[in-house]
């Protein structure tokens, strides 16, 4: 059994093991695309952007994909296009951009619960919060698909649109179908930590013509081309540079997804017998992008808390994150939102820990991370006794 650095041993990773390393396409593949953009004089919303939109729509199996400057801008514009008449209901266990985009549209927020094993929105709980609301929003957490069928049913009964934050999920599948065509609109991120990388960028996917048209106009200030703006939009256009990077990253998607899945399966196999550790549960037939690989730590069974395990991992040079702690309903930005208690969300947020995962991560390094976690479990009393 490995001796932990937090207890005096040499660290497992003296140079450090980062939680992520962006899978960036080689520069020699990107440059020709940029040379063409420079030659054309179109540095934004040009041929690369149009090719990216078409390629993404084909991959996702949707009628429209609109490229924007970032996922948050996409969420803001998608919300604007949906024109909700009332508060937005969403799970509190999500990234802050989900709530920010809704708040920027002037919507009141109602936070709901999540499932403790899948980490996804609890459709039944959200259903009970929809009376008088105007929008239902949910997230594909950590790249795993949420229960879109249940959420679509809930939204249908309430008569409200469904917006899906798919920031992590480009390349995920729900019961054999690509994530991207559910609800009224889904929005993806292509920031450096995501599976498809643009540097910065977002993709708005929808089968509704009206939403696509609104987002296209909205990303250019609300200007349809005659400079008589139809509504208050944004400067959310994607540059040709970002689209060029994204196109080459998209070409590597299947390979990178397979490498991430191999890392995730190695973690699952290694952690299976570690008491108090559980991995995110996927729906039957679903595949995750594993944008993040996240475990939960049950303190009584593990013998130490999540934070104590994180300290031990850090001493051994292993970088981790506690996504999403605090959840939205406990963030300072939403202190004015009146919301009832969310005990399930609070419990999950106190236990989640995201481990290193990226395509170039060596399986031997995954094994070493697992060994440190197992050693921390075995040394629980000693860890708990540390000042």
LUMNUKE-901432 format. One record per residue (C-alpha): z, y, x. Coordinates in steps of 0.05 Angstrom, whole numbers, plus 32768, in hexadecimal, padded with zeros to 4 digits. Each point is the difference from the previous one (the first is absolute). Layout:
BEGIN
ZYX
...
//
This chain:
BEGIN
800080008000
7FED8045801A
803780308014
7FF880447FE1
7FF680408028
803180237FD1
80347FCF801C
7FEE800C8048
7FC27FD68010
7FBD801A801A
7FD380187FC7
7FCA7FD17FE6
7FCD80398006
8014802E8039
7FC2802C7FF5
800B7FFF7FB5
7FDA7FDF7FC7
7FE480347FD0
80007FF57FB5
7FB6800F7FFD
7FC2800B802B
7FC4801D7FDC
7FC37FD28000
7FCE80358016
7FB67FEF8007
7FE2800B8044
7FE78046800F
7FBB7FE78015
7FF57FE87FB8
801780427FE1
7FD98030802D
7FBA7FEF7FE6
801680107FBA
801C80428017
7FC180118027
7FD87FF87FC0
8030802D7FDB
7FFC80358036
7FB47FFC8000
7FFF800A7FB4
8030803A8002
80297FE07FC8
80477FF7801A
80217FF37FBD
7FEB7FDA7FC1
7FC17FE98022
7FDC7FBE800C
803C7FDC801E
802B80127FC4
7FCC7FE97FCF
7FF77FBE8026
804B7FF58001
8006800D7FB5
7FC87FCE7FF2
801B7FCB802F
804780067FE4
7FE77FFD7FB8
7FD97FC18010
803C7FE08023
802F80117FC7
7FD07FF07FC7
800880437FDE
7FCE80337FE3
8019803B8029
8024800F8041
800C80498013
8015800F8048
803680368009
8026801D803A
803F7FD67FF5
801F7FD17FCD
803280357FE8
7FC7802F7FEF
7FDE7FC67FDD
803E7FF27FD7
8006804A7FEE
7FB780047FEA
80037FBE7FDA
803D80187FDB
7FDD80417FEF
7FC47FD97FE7
802B7FD67FD2
801E803F7FDF
80427FDE7FEC
8024801E7FC4
80487FF48012
802D7FE58038
7FEA7FCD8033
80257FBE8004
80017FDD8044
802B7FD28029
80318023802F
7FF27FCC8036
7FC1801F801C
7FE980318035
800E80497FF2
7FB680127FF9
7FFF7FDA7FBD
8032802F7FE3
7FE8803E8024
7FB97FFB7FE4
801C7FFC7FB9
80318039800B
7FC9802C801E
7FDC7FF87FBD
803D801C7FDD
80167FBE7FE1
80477FED7FF1
80137FBE8021
80257FC47FE4
80137FCC8035
80057FB67FF0
80147FBE801F
7FDD7FCE802D
80027FB58007
80307FEA8036
7FD47FC7801A
7FBA801E7FFC
80178048800B
7FCC80147FCB
8008802B7FC2
80297FDE7FC8
7FCF80077FC6
80347FEF7FCC
80308035801A
7FC980358004
7FEA7FEF7FB9
804480157FE7
7FF880458020
7FBB80127FE5
8011801D7FBC
7FE280467FFE
7FE47FF88047
7FB980108014
7FF27FD4803D
80157FBE8020
7FFB7FFB804B
800E7FC4802D
7FF57FEC8049
7FE57FC28023
803D7FFC802D
7FF57FF1804A
7FB97FE87FF1
80127FCB7FCD
7FE380077FBA
802E80157FC8
7FFC7FDE7FBB
7FC6802A7FE7
7FF67FD67FC2
8047800D7FE8
7FFB804A8011
7FBD80077FDD
801F7FE07FC2
803C802E8002
7FD3803D8009
7FD47FE97FC8
80397FF87FCE
801A80458013
7FBB801F7FFD
8004801F8046
7FD37FFA803D
80137FD5803C
7FFB801D8046
80087FD0803A
801580168045
7FD97FCE802B
800E80238042
80127FBF8023
7FD17FD17FDC
7FB780068016
7FEC7FB88009
80367FE17FD5
7FEE7FD27FC6
80217FF57FBC
7FF17FBB7FE4
7FC07FFC8028
7FE780477FEF
8001803A8030
803680347FF4
7FDE80407FEC
7FE47FF67FBA
803F7FFE7FD7
802080357FD4
7FDA80417FF7
7FFD8011804A
801A7FE68043
80088029803F
7FFE7FE58048
8017801D8042
7FDC7FFC8043
80358021802C
800D7FE18045
80337FCD7FE9
7FD37FE37FC9
7FD37FC48002
7FC080297FFC
8007803D802E
7FDC80427FFC
803380298027
801080227FBF
7FDE7FF37FBE
80047FE37FBA
7FD57FDC7FCE
800380087FB5
7FE67FC37FDB
7FF17FFE7FB6
7FD27FE37FCC
8004803F7FD6
7FC780318009
8029803B7FE9
80377FF58033
7FCF7FF88038
7FDC80407FED
804180277FFB
80187FE88044
7FBD80108021
800380477FE5
804A8006800D
7FFA7FEE804A
7FD4803F8008
803080327FDF
7FE97FED7FBA
7FBA80198010
7FC77FD87FE1
7FCD8024802C
7FF780437FDE
8042801E801A
801980097FB9
803D7FD3800A
80107FD57FC4
804A7FF78011
8030800D8039
7FEB7FCD8034
800E7FF38049
7FDC80018042
80047FB48006
7FBB7FF0801D
7FFA7FC98034
7FE080128042
7FC77FD9801D
802B7FEE803D
80357FDF7FD4
7FCB7FDC7FD8
7FDF7FE78040
80427FE28018
800D7FE27FBC
7FBC7FDF7FFC
800A7FDD8042
80477FEE7FED
7FE77FE37FBF
7FD17FD38027
803E7FE28022
80277FF77FC0
7FFB7FB57FF5
80117FF18048
803C802E7FFF
80187FE57FBD
7FFE7FB9801C
80278014803F
803580247FD5
80057FC37FD3
800B7FD3803C
8039802D8018
801F7FFF7FBB
7FFC7FB57FFA
80207FF98045
803A802C7FE9
80077FDA7FBE
80037FBC8024
803180188034
802F80247FD0
80007FCA7FCA
80417FE08018
802580408014
803880087FCD
800080437FDC
7FB880128010
7FCA80027FCB
7FB780158004
7FDA80277FCB
7FE77FD07FCA
7FB680047FEE
7FE37FF07FBB
7FDE7FBD7FF7
7FB98004801C
800B8045801E
7FF280168047
8021803A8024
7FE3802D8035
80447FFD8022
7FFD804A800F
804B7FF38008
80267FBF8009
8042800C7FDE
803E7FD47FFA
804180097FDC
80457FF4801E
80367FE57FD3
804080138026
802F7FCA7FE7
7FD07FC78011
7FE5801F8040
80448014801B
7FEC8048800F
7FE1803B7FDC
7FB880168002
8014803C802B
80277FD48030
7FC47FD28008
7FD3803C800B
802F80188037
7FFC7FBC8021
7FB47FFF7FFD
7FFC8047801C
802C7FEC803B
7FCE7FC8800F
7FC780337FFE
7FE67FEE7FBB
7FEB803A7FD4
800C7FFA7FB5
8000802C7FC2
802780017FBF
7FC9800C7FCE
8011801B7FCB
80478016800D
8013802F7FE1
7FD77FF27FC2
7FE4803D7FDB
803980097FCF
8030800B803A
7FD3802E8029
8012804A8006
7FBB80147FE6
80127FE07FBD
804980157FFA
7FEF80287FC2
7FE37FC47FDB
80307FE67FCC
7FFC7FB48005
802F7FC87FEE
801B7FCF8034
7FCF7FCF8020
802D7FCA801D
7FC87FCF800F
7FD980348027
803E80178025
80117FB88013
7FB97FF28019
7FFC80418027
80417FEF8024
7FE47FBD8017
7FB780098013
7FE97FFF8048
7FB780048017
7FEF7FDB8040
7FC8800B8032
7FBC7FEB7FE5
7FBA80118018
7FC17FD98012
800C8001804B
80487FE77FFB
80077FBF8026
801D7FC57FDB
802E7FF4803B
801D80457FF5
800A7FEF7FB6
80267FC28016
802C802C802D
8010802F7FC6
80137FC47FD6
802D7FE78038
802480428003
800B7FFF7FB4
80197FB98003
802E80118039
801B803C7FD9
800F7FD37FC6
80257FD0802D
8026803A8021
801080227FBE
804C8009800B
7FF5801C8046
7FCC80317FE6
802D80167FC7
8038800D8032
7FD780318028
801780487FFC
//
